[in-house]
Amino acid sequence: MTDEETRRARILNLADVAEMLGITVPTARTLVQQGEIIGFQIGGRGMWRVESVELDNYIQRKKDEAVQRRKEEQAEAN
């Protein structure tokens, strides 16, 4: 894979994001527009794009939040 191909593979469109998260494209758009996932608009039509590292960061934050919630629930149960 060339450097250019690697760079392009790192940039996802909203359909890619939606597929990877198992959500709809409108939901992915909302997450980006609300800043939950860091994205940017590019091109004449302002198409949203997300770097794969930002999607990874979002997924990790959600995992961390779930772990924290679980710990809090367990602490409350004791």
N, C-alpha and C positions, 0 to 999 in steps of 0.2 A: 504494500500500500504506500503510495507516495505521500509526501507531507500535505499536499493539497487534499487528497482523499481523506487523510486522517482528520484534517481540520474540518472538512465538510461533515464527516461522520459524527463529529462532536456537537454539531448544531442541529437541533431537532425542530420540526414544525409541530403545531398543536395536535395534529393527528397522531404523530409519533408519541408525544407525551401522553395523550389520552389512551392509546393502546398499551403503553408500558404501565400505566397506572390502573387500567381496567375501568376507565371512566369515559364519559362522552366528551366530544370536542368542546361543546359549550361549557361544560364544567371545567375543562382544562383552561379555556380562555378566561373564565372567571377567576381561577386560582392565580393566573398570571396578572390579570388586571388588578386584583386586590393585593398583589405583592407577596402572596404565599410562595409562589415560585418566581424567581427572578428571570425575567425575559426582556426582550427588546423587539421593537418594530423595525422592519427593514423593507425596502422596496416601495414602489409607487402606491401600492394598495395598503401599505402598513401592515404587512403580514407579520404575525408574532412568531418569534423564534426563541428557543431556549437552549442554552449550552447544556450538554449532558451532565457536566459537573454540578450545575445548579439543580437539575432534577435529582441527582444523587444526594445533594445537600438537603433538599426537601424531604426525600424519603428517610434520610437519617434523622432529621428533626422529628418527623412523625413517629419513628421507632422510639427515639429517646422520650418523647412525650408519653407514649404508651407505657413504656417501662416505668416512668415516674408515676403515672396514674396508678399502675398496678401496685407499686410500693406503697403509695398513700392509702389505697384501698385495704391492703393487707395490714398496715399500721392501725387503721381505724377499726378493723375487725378484731384486733388483739386487745 
